[in-house]
């Protein structure tokens, strides 16, 4: 399907613009360099070899798992009720972290004005994968009318904000014009907690994962509503 879409786009006069978008959104780093010497046919030949199917290799999936996340709470500073609600939510997160509900780390500052890609007032909450479900659940139930931007932390910073992000509540248009596309270093935070990317490597081997998977399949065998995994 993606081959047909790319072919149709590249056949038009704006093929270079569409190529750049495809380059940013693809999961490969082996795309040809875009220049006036690259004809649409050469670009297409390379693009049509790209495998865009979901990854199913167990080792690749385990090694590439996202371990840290940002939740950005948005508010308009001129809306007193919204501003106050955002500050109360931040205080609640801090209290619950103190009491052991989850691990979540709001940044020390609250931005009342737009900053970076964020078009309105906001503040950041860092969350490791170990607490992601708990923090997501809490914000789902307690954000009120506030919008929350959720994005992963990887080396591909532009993708994290542009095609991997999600929202609780209404979405906002992000300003990514000055955002870096990639970073050399993994953007891990708070390594002293030894969570997320700073956690010790998993002791579960690939063989153990497969045994656990087989056990799950056996348990689900008699569940009529559960889809069955492929046998190959």
C-alpha positions as CSV (number, residue, x, y, z in Angstrom):
1,X,0.0,0.0,0.0
2,X,2.8,2.4,0.9
3,X,4.5,1.7,-2.5
4,X,1.4,2.9,-4.4
5,X,1.1,6.1,-2.2
6,X,4.8,7.0,-2.6
7,X,4.6,6.4,-6.4
8,X,1.6,8.6,-6.8
9,X,3.2,11.4,-4.7
10,X,6.6,11.2,-6.5
11,X,4.9,11.3,-9.9
12,X,3.7,14.8,-9.1
13,X,5.6,18.1,-9.4
14,X,6.1,18.2,-5.7
15,X,7.9,14.9,-5.4
16,X,10.9,16.4,-3.5
17,X,8.7,17.8,-0.8
18,X,6.8,14.5,-0.4
19,X,10.1,12.6,-0.3
20,X,11.4,14.8,2.6
21,X,8.2,14.0,4.5
22,X,8.6,10.3,3.8
23,X,12.2,10.4,4.9
24,X,11.3,11.9,8.2
25,X,8.5,9.4,8.9
26,X,10.2,6.2,7.8
27,X,11.9,3.8,10.1
28,X,15.0,3.5,8.0
29,X,18.3,5.4,7.9
30,X,19.4,4.2,4.5
31,X,17.4,6.5,2.3
32,X,19.3,8.1,-0.6
33,X,20.6,11.7,-0.2
34,X,18.1,14.1,-1.8
35,X,19.7,16.3,-4.5
36,X,19.0,17.7,-7.9
37,X,20.9,14.8,-9.3
38,X,18.5,12.3,-7.9
39,X,15.7,11.7,-10.4
40,X,12.2,10.6,-9.2
41,X,12.8,7.2,-10.8
42,X,16.0,6.6,-8.7
43,X,14.3,7.8,-5.6
44,X,11.3,5.6,-6.2
45,X,13.6,2.6,-6.8
46,X,15.0,3.1,-3.3
47,X,11.8,3.9,-1.6
48,X,10.0,0.8,-3.0
49,X,12.5,-1.5,-1.3
50,X,11.6,-0.2,2.2
51,X,9.8,-2.6,4.4
52,X,7.2,-0.7,6.4
53,X,5.6,-3.7,8.0
54,X,5.5,-3.9,11.8
55,X,8.5,-5.4,13.5
56,X,8.0,-9.0,14.7
57,X,11.5,-10.0,15.6
58,X,11.5,-10.7,19.4
59,X,15.0,-9.4,20.0
60,X,14.6,-6.3,17.9
61,X,11.3,-5.5,19.7
62,X,12.8,-6.1,23.2
63,X,15.9,-4.1,22.4
64,X,14.0,-1.1,21.0
65,X,11.4,-0.8,23.7
66,X,10.8,2.8,24.8
67,X,11.8,3.3,28.5
68,X,11.0,6.9,29.2
69,X,8.2,9.3,28.5
70,X,7.1,13.0,28.9
71,X,3.7,14.2,29.8
72,X,3.3,17.9,29.1
73,X,0.3,19.5,30.8
74,X,-1.0,22.5,28.8
75,X,-2.8,25.6,30.1
76,X,-3.5,29.2,29.0
77,X,-2.0,31.6,31.5
78,X,-4.7,34.2,30.9
79,X,-7.3,31.6,31.9
80,X,-7.1,31.8,35.7
81,X,-9.2,28.7,36.3
82,X,-7.2,26.6,33.8
83,X,-3.9,27.9,35.2
84,X,-4.9,27.0,38.8
85,X,-6.1,23.6,37.8
86,X,-2.8,22.9,36.1
87,X,-0.9,23.9,39.2
88,X,-3.2,21.8,41.5
89,X,-2.6,18.8,39.2
90,X,1.1,19.2,39.4
91,X,1.0,19.5,43.2
92,X,-1.2,16.3,43.4
93,X,1.4,14.4,41.2
94,X,4.2,15.4,43.6
95,X,2.2,14.4,46.6
96,X,1.3,11.0,45.1
97,X,5.0,10.4,44.2
98,X,6.0,11.2,47.7
99,X,3.3,8.7,49.0
100,X,4.5,5.9,46.6
101,X,1.6,5.9,44.1
102,X,4.0,6.0,41.2
103,X,7.3,7.5,40.0
104,X,6.8,10.8,38.1
105,X,9.1,13.8,38.1
106,X,7.7,17.2,37.2
107,X,10.4,19.6,36.0
108,X,11.4,22.3,38.5
109,X,9.8,25.1,36.5
110,X,6.4,25.9,35.1
111,X,6.4,27.7,31.8
112,X,3.6,30.3,31.7
113,X,4.5,31.3,28.2
114,X,5.1,29.3,25.0
115,X,8.5,27.6,24.9
116,X,10.2,25.3,22.4
117,X,7.5,23.4,20.5
118,X,4.8,24.1,23.1
119,X,2.4,26.9,21.9
120,X,0.9,27.7,25.3
121,X,1.8,27.5,29.0
122,X,3.0,24.1,30.0
123,X,5.0,22.0,32.4
124,X,6.8,18.7,31.9
125,X,6.4,15.4,33.8
126,X,9.0,12.8,33.2
127,X,7.9,9.2,33.6
128,X,9.8,5.9,33.4
129,X,8.2,2.9,31.7
130,X,7.9,1.2,35.1
131,X,5.3,3.8,36.1
132,X,3.8,4.6,32.8
133,X,0.5,2.8,33.2
134,X,-0.1,4.3,36.7
135,X,0.7,7.8,35.6
136,X,-1.4,7.6,32.4
137,X,-4.3,6.2,34.4
138,X,-4.1,9.0,37.0
139,X,-4.0,11.7,34.4
140,X,-6.8,10.1,32.4
141,X,-9.0,10.3,35.5
142,X,-7.8,13.6,37.0
143,X,-6.8,16.0,34.2
144,X,-10.2,17.6,34.1
145,X,-10.4,19.9,31.0
146,X,-6.6,20.2,30.6
147,X,-4.9,18.9,27.5
148,X,-1.9,16.6,28.0
149,X,0.7,15.9,25.3
150,X,2.3,12.5,25.7
151,X,5.5,11.5,23.8
152,X,8.3,9.1,24.1
153,X,12.0,9.9,24.7
154,X,14.2,8.5,22.0
155,X,17.1,9.8,19.9
156,X,14.6,10.6,17.1
157,X,13.3,13.8,18.7
158,X,11.3,15.1,15.7
159,X,9.5,11.8,15.3
160,X,8.8,11.6,19.0
161,X,6.9,14.9,18.8
162,X,5.4,14.7,15.3
163,X,4.3,11.1,14.6
164,X,4.7,9.2,17.9
165,X,2.8,11.6,20.2
166,X,-0.7,11.2,21.5
167,X,-3.0,13.5,23.5
168,X,-5.4,13.4,26.4
169,X,-8.0,16.1,25.6
170,X,-7.8,18.5,22.8
171,X,-4.6,18.6,20.7
172,X,-2.5,21.6,19.9
173,X,-0.4,22.5,16.9
174,X,3.3,22.1,17.9
175,X,6.0,24.4,16.6
176,X,8.7,22.0,15.5
177,X,10.6,24.4,13.2
178,X,13.5,24.7,15.6
179,X,13.3,21.2,17.1
180,X,16.3,18.9,16.3
181,X,15.5,15.9,14.1
182,X,17.8,13.5,15.9
183,X,20.2,13.5,18.9
184,X,23.4,11.6,19.3
185,X,22.8,10.8,23.0
186,X,19.9,8.9,24.4
187,X,17.8,11.6,26.2
188,X,17.6,9.7,29.5
189,X,16.8,11.7,32.7
190,X,17.3,11.2,36.4
191,X,19.7,8.3,36.2
192,X,20.0,8.3,40.0
193,X,16.6,6.6,40.1
194,X,17.9,3.6,38.1
195,X,14.6,3.4,36.2
196,X,13.8,3.8,32.5
197,X,16.9,3.7,30.4
198,X,19.1,3.7,33.5
199,X,17.6,0.5,34.9
200,X,19.6,-2.6,35.0
201,X,19.3,-4.9,32.0
202,X,16.4,-7.3,32.1
203,X,17.3,-10.7,33.4
204,X,14.6,-12.3,31.3
205,X,16.2,-14.1,28.4
206,X,14.6,-14.4,25.0
207,X,14.0,-18.1,25.7
208,X,12.2,-17.3,28.9
209,X,10.1,-14.7,27.1
210,X,9.1,-17.4,24.6
211,X,8.2,-19.8,27.3
212,X,6.0,-17.1,29.0
213,X,4.4,-16.4,25.6
214,X,3.6,-20.1,25.1
215,X,2.1,-20.3,28.6
216,X,-0.1,-17.2,27.8
217,X,-1.3,-18.9,24.6
218,X,-2.2,-22.1,26.5
219,X,-4.2,-20.1,29.1
220,X,-6.1,-18.2,26.4
221,X,-6.8,-21.3,24.4
222,X,-10.3,-21.7,25.9
223,X,-11.1,-17.9,25.9
224,X,-13.6,-17.6,23.0
225,X,-13.2,-13.8,22.7
226,X,-9.3,-14.0,22.5
227,X,-7.7,-13.9,19.0
228,X,-5.3,-16.8,18.5
229,X,-1.7,-16.1,17.7
230,X,-0.3,-17.4,14.3
231,X,1.2,-20.9,14.5
232,X,4.3,-20.2,12.3
